[in-house]
């Protein structure tokens, strides 16, 4: 039981980190320069970090939920 919880925790953390890294890479390809005022570099970076975490975590939660639901389908046929 505890081993299963540990595995779920590890999978969750790795999933979040993976999707945050993927989101960061994707957002780096976009040009946000015209969205921010000049000399507001720090605020722009913080905004990008927060957007990256938000999108990456949301996508990760979707995939983790989908994985959980697919495992629960076994109970439907037993």
TINU-593004 format. One line per field, with one value per atom (N, C-alpha, C, O): chain; atom name; y, x, z. Coordinates in steps of 0.05 Angstrom, whole numbers. Layout:
// TINU-593004
dokol (A,...)
loti (CA,...)
north (Y,...)
east (X,...)
up (Z,...)
END
This chain:
// TINU-593004
dokol (A,A,A,A,A,A,A,A,A,A,A,A,A,A,A,A,A,A,A,A,A,A,A,A,A,A,A,A,A,A,A,A,A,A,A,A,A,A,A,A,A,A,A,A,A,A,A,A,A,A,A,A,A,A,A,A,A,A,A,A,A,A,A,A,A,A,A,A,A,A,A,A,A,A,A,A,A,A,A,A,A,A,A,A,A,A,A,A,A,A,A,A,A,A,A,A,A,A,A,A,A,A,A,A,A,A,A,A,A,A,A,A,A,A,A,A,A,A,A,A,A,A,A,A,A,A,A,A,A,A,A,A,A,A,A,A,A,A,A,A,A,A,A,A,A,A,A,A,A,A,A,A,A,A,A,A,A,A,A,A,A,A,A,A,A,A,A,A,A,A,A,A,A,A,A,A,A,A,A,A,A,A,A,A,A,A,A,A,A,A,A,A,A,A,A,A,A,A,A,A,A,A,A,A,A,A,A,A,A,A,A,A,A,A,A,A,A,A,A,A,A,A,A,A,A,A,A,A,A,A,A,A,A,A,A,A,A,A,A,A,A,A,A,A,A,A,A,A,A,A,A,A,A,A,A,A,A,A,A,A,A,A,A,A,A,A,A,A,A,A,A,A,A,A,A,A,A,A,A,A,A,A,A,A,A,A,A,A,A,A,A,A,A,A,A,A,A,A,A,A,A,A,A,A,A,A,A,A,A,A,A,A)
loti (N,CA,C,O,N,CA,C,O,N,CA,C,O,N,CA,C,O,N,CA,C,O,N,CA,C,O,N,CA,C,O,N,CA,C,O,N,CA,C,O,N,CA,C,O,N,CA,C,O,N,CA,C,O,N,CA,C,O,N,CA,C,O,N,CA,C,O,N,CA,C,O,N,CA,C,O,N,CA,C,O,N,CA,C,O,N,CA,C,O,N,CA,C,O,N,CA,C,O,N,CA,C,O,N,CA,C,O,N,CA,C,O,N,CA,C,O,N,CA,C,O,N,CA,C,O,N,CA,C,O,N,CA,C,O,N,CA,C,O,N,CA,C,O,N,CA,C,O,N,CA,C,O,N,CA,C,O,N,CA,C,O,N,CA,C,O,N,CA,C,O,N,CA,C,O,N,CA,C,O,N,CA,C,O,N,CA,C,O,N,CA,C,O,N,CA,C,O,N,CA,C,O,N,CA,C,O,N,CA,C,O,N,CA,C,O,N,CA,C,O,N,CA,C,O,N,CA,C,O,N,CA,C,O,N,CA,C,O,N,CA,C,O,N,CA,C,O,N,CA,C,O,N,CA,C,O,N,CA,C,O,N,CA,C,O,N,CA,C,O,N,CA,C,O,N,CA,C,O,N,CA,C,O,N,CA,C,O,N,CA,C,O,N,CA,C,O,N,CA,C,O,N,CA,C,O,N,CA,C,O,N,CA,C,O,N,CA,C,O,N,CA,C,O,N,CA,C,O,N,CA,C,O,N,CA,C,O,N,CA,C,O,N,CA,C,O,N,CA,C,O)
north (-24,0,25,43,26,50,52,74,29,30,42,57,35,46,76,91,86,115,129,151,117,128,130,150,109,109,130,144,133,153,181,198,186,211,218,240,197,201,206,224,191,195,223,236,232,258,280,299,278,299,299,321,276,275,285,298,278,288,318,331,330,359,372,391,362,373,370,389,347,343,363,376,366,384,413,430,420,447,453,475,435,438,441,458,423,425,451,464,460,486,509,528,508,529,531,552,507,507,518,533,512,522,553,567,562,591,607,630,595,609,615,633,600,604,628,637,637,660,686,687,707,734,750,759,754,768,797,812,806,832,855,874,853,875,875,894,855,853,869,877,874,886,914,919,931,957,954,934,973,973,975,988,963,963,948,953,929,913,883,866,878,851,832,809,840,822,814,791,833,827,808,791,812,795,766,747,763,736,722,699,737,726,717,696,734,727,701,684,699,675,650,628,653,630,622,598,641,634,622,603,632,621,593,575,589,562,542,520,549,531,525,502,546,542,523,504,528,511,483,463,481,455,438,414,450,435,427,405,444,437,414,395,414,392,367,345,369,346,334,309,351,341,327,306,337,323,295,276,293,266,248,224,258,241,232,209,250,242,221,202,225,206,179,158,178,153,140,116,155,145,133,112,148,139,113,95,112,88,63,41,67,45,37,14,56,50,35,23,36,22,-9,-23,-19,-47,-56,-78,-38,-45,-46,-59,-34,-34,-62,-70,-77,-103,-126,-149,-121,-144,-151,-169)
east (16,0,17,13,37,54,71,78,79,96,80,91,54,37,34,35,31,29,55,54,77,103,107,117,98,100,82,90,58,39,51,49,63,75,98,101,115,138,128,139,108,98,85,89,71,59,80,77,101,122,137,142,144,158,140,150,114,96,95,96,91,90,116,115,139,164,167,176,160,162,145,155,120,103,110,105,121,130,154,156,172,195,186,196,168,157,144,148,128,114,134,130,155,175,188,192,194,207,188,197,163,144,140,140,138,134,159,157,182,207,206,220,190,189,171,170,155,137,151,169,141,153,134,113,142,126,135,125,155,167,147,148,128,110,87,72,86,65,73,56,99,109,121,132,120,133,163,173,176,206,216,203,238,251,235,238,218,202,210,192,236,245,239,230,243,238,209,202,191,162,155,138,167,161,170,156,193,204,186,180,178,161,134,124,123,98,102,85,123,128,131,121,145,148,121,115,105,78,60,45,61,45,54,38,80,92,83,74,84,76,46,38,30,1,-6,-21,4,-2,9,-5,34,47,32,28,25,11,-17,-26,-31,-57,-56,-73,-38,-35,-27,-37,-9,0,-24,-28,-40,-64,-83,-95,-86,-103,-93,-108,-67,-56,-57,-62,-51,-53,-81,-86,-101,-129,-137,-150,-128,-134,-122,-135,-98,-85,-100,-105,-108,-124,-151,-159,-164,-190,-187,-204,-166,-162,-157,-164,-143,-139,-165,-168,-183,-208,-227,-247,-223,-240,-240,-259,-218,-217,-239,-249,-248,-269,-296,-315,-299,-324,-330,-353,-309,-313,-307,-305,-305,-299,-323,-322)
up (0,0,0,-16,19,20,-5,-14,-16,-40,-63,-80,-65,-86,-83,-103,-58,-53,-61,-72,-54,-61,-92,-102,-106,-135,-147,-165,-136,-146,-142,-159,-119,-113,-132,-142,-137,-155,-183,-197,-192,-219,-222,-242,-201,-202,-203,-219,-187,-187,-214,-225,-224,-250,-273,-291,-272,-292,-292,-313,-268,-267,-277,-293,-269,-278,-308,-321,-319,-348,-363,-382,-355,-370,-365,-383,-342,-338,-356,-367,-359,-377,-406,-421,-414,-441,-446,-467,-427,-430,-432,-448,-415,-416,-444,-454,-455,-482,-503,-520,-501,-520,-517,-537,-493,-488,-496,-503,-496,-504,-534,-543,-549,-578,-585,-608,-566,-571,-564,-548,-577,-573,-555,-564,-530,-511,-507,-490,-523,-519,-520,-505,-539,-542,-521,-520,-505,-484,-459,-444,-456,-431,-437,-459,-417,-420,-419,-409,-431,-431,-402,-385,-397,-371,-350,-326,-358,-339,-344,-345,-346,-352,-329,-335,-305,-282,-280,-276,-284,-283,-306,-302,-329,-352,-347,-353,-335,-328,-307,-310,-287,-266,-279,-272,-296,-310,-326,-325,-341,-357,-339,-346,-317,-298,-287,-286,-279,-268,-289,-283,-313,-335,-341,-346,-342,-347,-326,-333,-301,-279,-281,-278,-287,-289,-312,-308,-335,-359,-355,-360,-347,-343,-322,-327,-300,-279,-288,-282,-303,-312,-332,-330,-350,-370,-355,-362,-336,-321,-305,-305,-293,-278,-297,-289,-321,-340,-346,-345,-352,-358,-334,-337,-310,-286,-280,-273,-284,-281,-301,-295,-326,-347,-341,-345,-331,-323,-301,-302,-281,-259,-268,-260,-285,-295,-312,-310,-327,-344,-326,-333,-303,-285,-270,-263,-266,-253,-272,-262,-298,-316,-311,-318,-299,-293,-275,-277,-256,-238,-251,-240,-274,-288,-300,-302,-306,-320,-301,-310,-275,-257,-240,-224)
END
